[in-house]
Amino acid sequence: MRSAVILLGAPGSGKGTQARLLKACLGVPHLSTGDMLRERIGRVEAGDVAQVVRSGALVSDDVVNRMVDRRLEEPDARDGFVLDGYPRTMAQAEHLAGRLEAAGSAPVVIYLLLDYNVLISRLSGRRHCPCCGALYNVNDAPPSRPGYCDLDGCVLATREDDTEPVIRRRLEAYEKQTRPLVGFFRERGWLCEIDAGDLRPEALFEKVCGAIRDKSSRKQ
């Protein structure tokens, strides 16, 4: 597999932004399990998924694994992908690692590190445009006109899982279930740790690309 990248980090660490930049740079699809799950909310097949997502808890491993497996089998993902928001648990990590190792693929796992208080500020300040999907943050990347999208003038919205009580539950779930994946990927030699700090997305992207190039050159 030419370009398999996994973005790992707490909610609000910048995975989604970096994934979109990498998609354009590498020419591979950006696979966001959060987006996939939100697309399912409201459908008959979603069942209890909507309630779980809105509460800040994690959807069951079986549901997410099957969803990702189906997506990875689509033609555009066969040569590579950027995974954002998956895996989130050890069971998901083991499932994905088995699949990739069976295919002879060793992905680059980018682990974005960010302070807890910065994460709270970022997540609680996030806004999105329901019309075009543009993202803003009232704390560090606000729109020109407060409350309205710069691109199409639509009223900005707050995701249901970006309220502070839900944010804290999401971060608690991350600490308990996702942080152990760092050691799992490090043992396989796939992990690159990057201090996201106060870097703007473009500066962080340069560091991410450098880490991917360095890791890829060592495989050759």
C-alpha positions in Angstrom: 0.0 0.0 0.0 1.5 3.3 -1.1 0.4 5.8 1.5 -1.3 4.5 4.6 -1.4 7.1 7.4 -3.2 6.9 10.7 -3.7 10.1 12.7 -3.9 9.5 16.5 -4.6 12.1 19.2 -7.3 13.4 21.5 -10.4 15.1 20.2 -9.5 18.6 19.2 -5.8 17.8 18.5 -6.2 18.7 14.9 -6.5 15.3 13.3 -9.3 16.4 10.9 -7.5 19.4 9.6 -4.3 17.5 9.0 -6.2 14.7 7.4 -7.8 17.0 4.8 -4.4 18.6 4.1 -2.8 15.1 3.7 -5.6 14.0 1.4 -4.8 16.8 -1.0 -1.0 16.3 -0.7 -0.9 12.4 -1.0 -3.9 12.0 -3.4 -5.6 9.4 -1.2 -9.0 9.5 0.6 -9.5 10.9 4.0 -11.5 8.4 6.0 -13.1 9.9 9.1 -15.1 7.5 11.3 -16.7 10.5 13.0 -18.0 11.7 9.6 -19.1 8.2 8.7 -21.0 7.8 12.0 -22.6 11.2 11.7 -23.8 10.3 8.2 -25.5 7.3 9.6 -27.4 9.2 12.3 -31.0 9.4 11.4 -30.9 6.3 9.2 -32.8 3.2 10.1 -29.5 1.2 10.2 -28.0 3.6 12.8 -30.0 2.1 15.7 -28.5 3.5 18.9 -25.5 5.0 17.2 -26.9 8.6 17.3 -27.5 8.4 21.1 -24.0 7.1 21.7 -22.3 9.7 19.6 -24.2 12.5 21.2 -23.4 11.3 24.7 -19.6 11.4 24.0 -19.2 7.6 24.4 -17.6 5.3 21.9 -19.6 3.2 19.4 -19.0 -0.6 19.7 -15.9 -2.0 18.2 -17.8 -4.4 15.9 -19.9 -1.7 14.4 -16.9 0.6 13.7 -14.7 -2.3 12.5 -17.3 -3.4 9.9 -17.9 0.2 8.8 -14.1 0.8 8.3 -13.6 -2.6 6.6 -16.3 -1.8 4.0 -14.7 1.6 3.3 -11.2 0.2 2.9 -12.5 -2.2 0.3 -13.6 0.6 -2.0 -11.4 1.2 -5.0 -10.2 4.6 -4.1 -8.7 3.3 -0.8 -6.8 0.4 -2.2 -3.5 2.3 -2.8 -3.6 4.3 0.4 -5.7 6.4 2.8 -5.6 8.8 5.7 -7.4 7.4 8.8 -8.8 10.0 11.2 -10.6 8.9 14.4 -9.8 5.2 14.0 -8.7 3.1 15.7 -9.9 4.3 19.1 -9.7 1.1 21.2 -7.2 -1.7 21.5 -9.6 -4.1 19.9 -9.9 -1.8 16.9 -6.1 -1.3 16.7 -5.6 -5.1 16.8 -8.2 -5.6 14.1 -6.7 -2.9 11.8 -3.1 -4.0 12.4 -4.0 -7.6 11.5 -5.6 -6.4 8.3 -2.7 -4.2 7.3 0.0 -6.8 8.2 -1.8 -9.4 6.2 -1.6 -7.0 3.2 2.1 -6.4 3.8 1.5 -2.8 4.7 3.2 -0.8 7.5 1.4 2.5 8.0 2.8 5.7 9.5 1.0 6.6 12.7 1.1 10.3 13.6 0.4 11.0 17.2 -0.5 14.6 17.9 0.2 15.8 21.4 -1.7 18.8 22.9 -2.3 20.2 26.4 -5.7 19.2 28.0 -6.8 22.8 28.7 -6.0 23.7 25.1 -8.1 20.8 23.9 -11.1 22.0 26.0 -10.8 25.5 24.6 -10.5 24.2 21.0 -13.5 21.9 21.2 -15.8 24.2 23.0 -15.0 27.0 20.5 -15.6 24.9 17.3 -18.2 25.9 14.8 -19.1 24.5 11.4 -21.1 25.6 8.4 -24.0 23.2 7.8 -24.1 24.4 4.2 -20.5 23.9 2.9 -18.8 22.2 5.8 -16.2 25.0 6.5 -14.7 24.9 10.0 -14.1 27.8 12.4 -13.1 28.3 16.0 -14.3 31.3 17.9 -11.1 31.3 20.0 -8.4 31.1 17.4 -9.9 31.0 13.9 -13.1 32.9 14.0 -15.2 33.9 10.9 -15.0 37.5 9.7 -18.6 38.1 10.7 -19.3 36.4 14.1 -21.8 33.5 13.7 -21.7 33.4 9.9 -19.7 31.4 7.3 -17.2 33.5 5.3 -17.9 31.4 2.2 -21.6 31.3 1.9 -23.1 33.4 4.7 -24.9 30.5 6.4 -25.4 30.6 10.1 -22.7 28.5 11.9 -23.6 25.6 14.1 -22.1 23.8 17.1 -21.9 20.0 17.0 -24.0 18.3 19.7 -20.8 16.5 20.9 -18.9 19.8 21.3 -20.7 21.0 24.4 -18.4 21.1 27.5 -20.0 18.2 29.5 -19.8 15.9 26.4 -16.2 17.2 25.6 -15.1 16.1 29.1 -16.6 12.7 28.7 -15.0 12.3 25.3 -11.6 13.2 26.7 -12.1 10.8 29.6 -13.0 8.0 27.1 -9.9 8.9 25.1 -7.6 8.7 28.1 -9.1 5.3 29.1 -9.4 3.6 25.8 -7.3 5.3 23.2 -4.1 6.4 24.8 -2.9 2.8 25.3 -2.7 2.6 21.5 0.4 4.7 21.6 2.4 1.9 23.1 0.8 -0.7 20.7 1.9 1.3 17.6 5.3 2.2 19.1 6.1 -1.5 19.6 5.5 -2.1 15.9 7.8 0.8 14.9 4.9 2.7 13.2 4.6 5.7 15.6 5.8 9.3 15.1 5.1 11.6 18.0 4.6 15.3 17.2 4.0 18.2 19.7 1.2 20.1 18.1 1.6 22.9 20.7 0.4 26.3 19.5 1.4 25.6 15.9 -0.9 26.9 13.1 -2.3 24.1 10.9 0.1 24.9 8.0 3.2 24.8 10.3 2.0 21.5 11.9 1.4 20.1 8.5 5.0 20.7 7.6 6.1 18.7 10.6 3.6 15.9 9.8 4.9 15.7 6.2 8.5 15.6 7.4 7.7 12.8 9.8 6.0 10.8 7.1 8.9 11.3 4.7 11.4 10.3 7.4 9.4 7.2 8.4 8.8 6.2 4.7 12.5 6.5 3.8 13.5 4.2 6.7 11.2 1.5 5.3 13.0 1.4 2.0 
